[in-house]
C-alpha cells in the first residue's frame, strides 16, 4: 500500500514538473531568456515539442486524477477524510482540467471562440497553474496531506 502511494506521489510530481515546463515553454520565455541554450533544455524552445509534451502530461494528470478519485470512492471512503488543502488542490486541478479541455477544443479546426473568451481561458488557466504551484510548494514544505 505504501509503494502504491509513493508511486502516485512520484508520478504526480514528475507530471507536475513536465506539465509546468511544457506549459510555460509554449510561451517564448525559454528562448528569449536563453534558458533553452542550456544543454538538454533546447526542447523548451520548440513550440510543437512543448505542445505535445504538455498534452501527454495532461493525459497522465487526468488519468492519475481519475484513478485517485475512483480509488478514494471505492476503497477508502470510510477511512480517510479530505483536508482543506486537499479540497483546494482538487478544485484547482479540476479547474485546470476544465479550462485545458476548452483550450483543446478551441484548437480544433472549425471551432470558433471569441477573442475575449480565449484571453479569459488563457488567464484563468495560467492563474490556476500558478495557484497550484504555490499551494503544492506550501504543502510540500509544511508536509501537509490531501487526506487525514
N, C-alpha and C positions, 0 to 999 in steps of 0.2 A: 504494500500500500504506500509506503514511503517512497519507493522507487517511482511509482506512477506519479506521485505528487511532485517529486523533484524533476521528473521528465516534463511534466506540464509547465512547471516554472521555467525550465531551461528553454523549451520551445517558445513560450510566451516572450521571454527576454530576447532571444535571438530574433524572433519575428518582429518585436517592437523596434529593435535596432535597425533591421533591414527596411521595414516599412517607413521608418522615420528618415533614414538616409535617402532612400529612393524617392520619397515624397518631396523632401527638400531639394533633391537632385533634379527634379523636374523644373525647378526654378533655376535660372542660370548662376546661382550664387557660388557653386563649387568651382566653376571655370573662372568666373570673374575674380574671385579672391585666391586663385592659384592653389586651391586645395586639391583639385584634380591633377595637379602636376606632381603630387606626392606619389612615389612608386606604389602601385597596387590600387590607387584610387582613381585612375583615369576613367573608369567606367561611370563615375559620377557626373562626368561632363557630357555623356551621351544620352540624349533625351529618350530615345526608344528603348535603350537598355534599362534605364531607371524606370521607365514606364512599365515594362514587362516585369521587372523585379518587384515593383510596387503591387502590380496585380497578383503576382504569385504569393507575395507576403500577405496580401489582403485575403486571398483564398485560404491560406494557412490560418490566419487570425479568425476568420469566420468559422472554419471547421473546428478550431480549438474552442471558440466560444460556444458553438453548438454542442460539442461534446461535454463541456463543463456544465452547461445548463441541464442537459439530459442526465448527466451523472449526478448532479445535485438533486434533481427532482426524483429520480428513481431509486437512488441508493442511500442518500444521506439526509434526506429532508428532516428527519426527526432528530438527528444528532447535531447538526451544525446550524447556526444562525448567521445570516449575513450581517456584517458590521456596517456601520455608516460609511466607512471608506469603501467597502465592497459595493454598496448601492451606488455610491458616487461614481466609482470606476466603471461599474456595469452600465450606468446611464451614459457615461462619456463614450464607452466602446459602442453601445447601441447607436448613439448619435453619429459616431464615425462610420458605422456600417450603413446607416440610412443615407447620410449625405454622400458617402462614397458610391452607393448604388445609384443615386441620382446623377452623380458625376459620370459614371459609366454610361448611363442611359443618354446623357447629353452628348457623349462622344459618338454615339451611333449615327449612321447616316440617315437622313430624312427625319431626324428628330430636332425640333427647334425649341430652344428655351430663350426667353428674353434676356438681354444683356444684364439687366438688374438681377434676375434670378441666378445667372451664372456667377456674378460677382458675390451675391449673398451666399451661394453654396460654397464658393472658394473661401470666403471669410469665416463662415461657420465651421467648415471642415478644418481649416488651419487653426482656428481658435480651440476647437475640441482637441486637436492634436497637441497643442501646447499645454492645454489643461491636463491632458492625460500624462504628458511627460513630467509636469510639475507634481501632480498627485502621486505618480508612480515613484518619482525620486524621493518625495517626502515619506511615503510609506515604506520604501526600501531602506532609507536611512534610519527611520524610527522603528523598523521591523513590525509594522502594522500588518494585520492579515485581512483577507477578504471575508473570512468566516471566523466565528469564535468557537 
